[in-house]
C-alpha cells in the first residue's frame, strides 16, 4: 500500500475528490438500480453494483496509467487521435440507431468484448487537448483568421457535426467549452464572434435540413424543440414526467433525507441511476447530501484552477482547463436539470452516475490533469533535493575547517 501511495503523483486533493465521489456513488447507484433490475433483469440489484464497481476499477486504472504519462506527450497524441475519433464517430453515425423513432446513434459495440462505448465522450477529451495544443503553438503570435480555419476550426466543426444529429446537448457543451478555451487562450475576440455566428448559422441550416428531410435524422430536431417547449410551458410529456418525479424525490428528501436505500421515486423515475441520480441522492441524503456533493465538485474546480495556474507552460495551463472544466460544467448541468433550472439534456453526473463510458472518460480527463500537476510536483522535488545537496558539506571540508 505504501509503494502504491508513493507512486501516486500530482495534486493529492484531486485524487481525494475523485476517490470520495467514487466511494459515495456506490450507495445511490445500488439504490437507484432497483428500477432497472426489475425492468431488465430478475430483480437482483447486486449485479448492477458489481458492474459499477468494475467500471470504477477500470476507470481508476486508466487515471493512474494516464497520470504517469508526461503531459507534453498529449500534444502529439491529440493529433494522432483526431482522425481516429472522426472514424469512430462516422462508424457510430452510420449505424443509424433509433430509439422510439428518434436518431440515437451514440454508441458502438466493441468487438469480441460486447461492451458498448459512447464515442462522443472520447471525442470531447481528444478535441479539447487538440485545441489546447494549437493555442499554445500560436501563443503571442500575430495570426489571421484564415490561417486558423484549417488547423483549428476544421477538426472542431467536423467532430461537432458528427455528434450533433444524435446528441445535441453534448455537441452544444463541447462547442461552449471550445469557445471558452480559445477565449482563455488569447484567441482574438473578433474571430471568436465570427465562429459563434458561423455556429449559429450551421445549426439553423441543420434544423431546416432536418425539417425538410425528416427521414435523414428521424425526430431529432422535434425532440430538441419539445424539450425546450416542455421547459417553458405546461405540456404533459415524458420529460415532464421525469421532472415531476425528480421534484417529488427532492421534496421528500428535506434537510437530512429519508436515509440510504429508502428512496421511493427510484421505482418510478426513468434514468434514476444515471441522468436523474442527483434527485435520488437528495431524496435519500437530503439537502445536506446535495450540498456536500456540490461542494466536492466546486473543490475540484478550485484545484483545477490552482493546477492550471501552477503549470510551467501555456499548453499545461490550457490542457488542465480544457479537459478538467467540462467535468465540473457537466456536473452542474446535471444538477440543474434535476431541480428544473435547465431543460432535460441526458448528461450524467461525473463519477457518480452508472455507465462505463462516462466514468472512463472522466477518469481519463482527470488523469491528464494529474499528469500536468505531477510535472510541477517533480520540479519542486528536484529543486528541494538540489538545495539539500548544495547545503551539505563534504566531510573533508568540514575537517579542514576544524583543523
N, C-alpha and C positions, 0 to 999 in steps of 0.2 A: 504493500500500500504506500509506503514511504517513497519507494522508487517511482511509482506512478505519479505521486504528487510532485516529485522533483522534476519529472519530465513535462509537467503541465506548465506552459509558459503563457505570457500575455496577461491581460487585465483579470485579476482574480475576482473582482466584483462581477464582471460579465459572466465568468464561469459560474459564480454563485447564483446569479439571477436565472441563468439558463437551467441550472440544476433544480432550483426552487420551483420554477414553472413546470418542469418535467415531473417532479415529485408530486406537486399539487394536482397535476392533470389526472392522475390515476383515479381519484375518488369521483370527480364529476363524469369522467368517461365511463367508468364502471357503472355508475348510477344511470346515466343517460342512455346507455346502450340497451337497456331493457326493451325499449320500443323496437329496435332493430332485431333483437333476439327473438321476439315473438312474431315479427313480420316476416323475417327471412331465415329463421332458424327454429330450434326446438325449445327456445326459452332460456337457454344456457348463456348467461352474460359473461361467464368466466372466459369463454373463447375470445370475446372482444377485448377483455383485459389483457390476455396473453398476447394478442395481436398488437395492441397498443404498446405493450412492453417491448416487443420485438422491434417495432418501428422506432421507438426511442433509443434502444440499444444501438441499432444501426446508425441512427442519426448522430449520436454522440461519438461513435467511432469515426464517422465522416468528419465531425467537428474536430476531433483530436488529430486525425490524419492531415486535414487541411491546414490546421494552425501550425503544423510543423514545416509547411512549405514556405520558403521566403516569399514575401508578398510581391516582390518585383517580378516573380515568375508569372504572375497573373496578367501582366501586360501581354506577353506572348500567347498565353493560354486563351485569353479573351479573343484574340484574332483568329486562332485556330478553331475555337468553338462557335464562332458566328455562323460559318457555313454549315456546321453540324446541327446547330439549333434550327436553322432555316429548313434543312432537310427533314428534321423531326417534326417541325410544325406543318410542313407540306404533307407528310405522311399522315399526320393526325387529322388534318383538314380533309384529306382525300377519302377518309373512312366514311364521311358524310353520316355520322351517327345522329339519330334523332331520339328525343325523349318527349313523349306526348305531342308529337308533331313538330317540335322545335329543334333547330340545329343545336347539337350538343357535342360536337367533335372536339373534345378537350383531352381525352386520354388515349394512350396507346398501350397495348398489352406487350410486355416484354417476352420475347420468345423463350420457350423451354422453362421459364420460371412461373409464368401465369400471373405475374404481378402487374397491375395497371399503373401507369405513370402519367402525370399531367405535365405535358411538355412546356406549357406556358410559364410554369414556375421556374424551371431551369432557364428558360429564355430570359426571364426577368433579371436573374442574378448575372448571367453572362453579359447581357446588354448594358447593365449599369457598370460593370467592370470595364467593358469596352469604351463606353463614353468617358469614364474617368481616365483611361489611358490616353485617349485622344486629347482631352482637355489639358492634361499635364504636358502633352507634347507641344501644344501651341501656346502654352502659358507665356505671357509677356511678349508675344509676337503680334505684329500687325497682320491681320488676315482679312481677306474679303469673303463675303457670303458665298460666292461661287466656289471658292477653294474648299469650303466645308461641306458642300452638298453631297458629294460622292462618298468621302471617307467617313463622315459623321452621320448625316441625316438619312442617307440611303438605307443603311442597315436598320436604323431606328424605325423608319416607316414601313420597311418590308416586314419586319417582325411584328409590328403592331397591326398591320393589315391582315396578317395570317392569324392573329389571335382574335381580332375584332369580331368576325362573324359569329363565333361561338361563345365569346366571353368578353362582353363589353366592359364590365367592371374592372377586370384585370388589365385590359388594354388602356382604359382611362387612367387607372392608377399608375401604370408604367409610364405613360406619357407625362403625367403630372410630376413623377419623380425625375424623369429625364430633364424636364424644363427646370425643376428646382436645382438639379445638379449643374446644368450648364450656366444657370444664373450664379451659383456659388463659385463656379469655376472661372468666372470673369468673361463669359461669352457676351458679346455686345448686345445691349438691350434692344436695339433696333432690329437685329437679326432674330432675336427671340420673338419679337412681335410678329415678324413675317412667318415664323414657324407656327406660332399659335393660330394665326389667320389661316395658314395652309391646312393645319389640322382640322379646324372647324369646317373648311370647305370640303375636305376629303370625307369627313363624317357626314356632312349634308349630302354629298354625292352618293355615298354608300347607302344612306337611308332611302333616297329617291330611287336608286337602282333596285334595292331590295323590295320596295313597294311596287315597282313596275314589273319585276320578275320574281314573284314570291316563291316560285319553285326552286330558285337557286339557293336562297337562305331561308328555309321554312320557318315562318312565325317569329324569327329572331327579333326584328325591329318591333313587332307587335308586343313582344314580351317586355322590351325596354320601356316602351310607351306606357304599357299597362302598369308597370311598377311605379313609374313616376306619377301617373294619374292616381293610383291607389294611395300614394303617399300624400297627395294633396286633396283627395275627396273621400267620400264615404262609401264607395262601391264595395260590395262583398265579394272577395276573390280569395284564392288560395293564399296569396301574400298577406291579405288582411287577416285570414285565419291564423297564420303563423304569428303575426304581430300581436293579435289579441291574446293568444295563448302565452306568448312571451310576457306580455304585460300582466297577465294573471299570475304567472310564476313570480314576477318581480314583486307584485303586491303581496303575495303570500310570504315572501322572504322577510319583509320587515327589517328590523335592525340586526338581529343575530341569526335569522334563518330558521328553517324547520329542522335542520340537522342533516349530516351527510347520509345520502341514500334515502331520504324521506321526501323526495320530490314527487308531486302528483302529476304535474304537467309534462314530465318526461314521457308519459304514456300517451299523450295527445299531441305534443309539439313535434312537427316534422323537422328533421335535421337537428334533433336535440343534442346529439353528440358532436356536431360539427359547427354548422353556421350559427345555431342559436344556443350554444353551450353556455354562453355568458348568462343567459336568462335562468338556466338551471342552476348555475353557480350562485346567483343572487337568491334564488328560492331556497337553496339548502344552506348557504352561508350568510345570507342577508347582506345588509349594507356594509357590514364590517368586511366580509369576504370580497365584495365588489371593489371597495376602496383599496384593500390590500393588493388585489391583483392589478389594479390600475397603477398603484404606486410602484410595483415591480417593473412594469413597462416604462414608466417615467424614469425610474432609476437606470434602466437600460439605456434610455435616451441620453440621460446625463453622462453616463460613462462613454457612450459613443462620441459625444461632443468632446469629452476630455481626450479620448484616444485620437481623434482627428486632430485636435489642437497640438498634441504632443508628437505627432508624426514628423519625421525628419524631412519629408519631401512632399511636393504637391500631389503626386499620384497617391501616396498613402493617405493623405487627408481626404481626397475626393473618393477614394475607394471605400473608406470607412463610412462616409456619409452615403455614398451611392448604394451600397449593399446592406447597410445597417438601418438607415432611417425607414425604408419601406416596411421593415418588421414592425416597428412601433406604429407607423401610419396604418398598416393593415389591422393591427390590434384595436386601435381607436375607432376605425370604421366598423369593425365587427361589434364593438360595444355600442356604438351609436345606432346601429341597426336594431339591436336588441331592445333599446329603450326608445325606439321610434324617433330618433333625431336624424335618421338618414334612410333613404329607400333601401329595400332589400337588394343586396349585392351578391351574396353567395361567397363572400370572403370568410375564411376560417380564422380562428383565434390562434396565433402562432404558439407552438409548443404545448398547447392545451387541447385543442380540438383533435379528434381522431382523424386519421388519414395519413398514409405514409409519405406521399409526395410533399405535402406541406411541411411535415416535420423534417424530412431530409434536406429540403432546400433551405429551410430556416437555419438548420444546423450548418449547412454549407456556408451560408452568408455569415453566421456568427464566427465560424472557423476562419474565414478570410479576415474579419475584424481582429480576431485574436492574433492572427499572423502579423498584422501591422503593429499591434501593441507589443507583441513579443520582441519585435525588432528593436523598439525603443528600450525595452527592459534589458535586452542583451547589451546594448550600447552603454547603459548605465552601469551594468555589472562589470563590463570591461574597464570603464573609467575608474570604478572603485578599486578593482584589482591593480590597476596601474598606479593609483595613488598610494596604495598599501606597499607595493613593491618599491616605489620611489622613497617612501618614508623609512623603509627597512635599511639598516646599515649593515655593511659587510662586517663579520666578526673580527677580521684582521684590522679593519679600520678603527673599530671601537677599541681594540687592544693597543694600537699605536697611539690613539688619543690619550689613553690612560697612562701609558708609559711616558 
